[in-house]
Amino acid sequence: MLARALPLVVLIAAGIYLSLAIKLPYGATARPGAGFYPTLVAVFACLVGLVAAAQAFFAPRPARAVVAADAELPGARRRVFSTVGALAVSCFVLPWIGYVATAFLFVTVVLRALGSRWPAALVIGGVSAAVSFYLFAVLLDVPLPRGVW
């Protein structure tokens, strides 16, 4: 039952989010407004919810597997807690070290905690910080924390 209810909850929440996002100004093509990004996220969330709901209701149901309660994936809790911890630290240090450094460190630390190698984590962290800064600060003109420096 949860496998069918959860996609419907996501679809409803995404629909509510979309109805709120479309009320924001879109701006122009050269200078998108405050409603541009939230509307894209809402449309994507609606599509994901719709596909998940369709799969939950129309896909053949697999036989239930009996899994022991202690049969967790090795290190799953550690990965979850390290990700939550990195997010909490990022929220705390964001005003002091700025958006770009915080985004770079957050992505790098989380990728390392999830098992990525250092070179890949550093490259992906740098690219994601640069791309997200360009998207939000330059294209969407969102003021981001610069830090004390």
Long-range contacts (C-beta under 8 A, 24 or more apart in sequence): 3-56, 4-53, 4-56, 4-57, 6-52, 6-56, 7-49, 7-52, 7-53, 7-55, 7-56, 8-49, 8-53, 10-45, 10-48, 10-49, 10-52, 10-53, 11-46, 11-49, 11-50, 11-52, 11-53, 12-49, 13-45, 13-49, 14-42, 14-45, 14-46, 14-48, 14-49, 15-46, 17-41, 17-42, 17-45, 18-42, 18-43, 18-45, 18-46, 31-141, 32-139, 32-140, 36-140, 37-136, 37-140, 78-113, 79-113, 79-114, 82-109, 82-110, 82-113, 83-110, 83-113, 83-114, 86-110, 86-113, 94-145, 95-145, 95-147, 96-147, 96-148, 97-147, 97-148, 97-149, 98-144, 98-145, 98-146, 98-147, 98-149, 99-129, 99-133, 99-137, 99-144, 99-145, 99-146, 99-147, 100-129, 100-130, 100-133, 100-144, 101-129, 101-147, 102-145, 103-128, 103-129, 103-132, 103-133, 104-128, 104-129
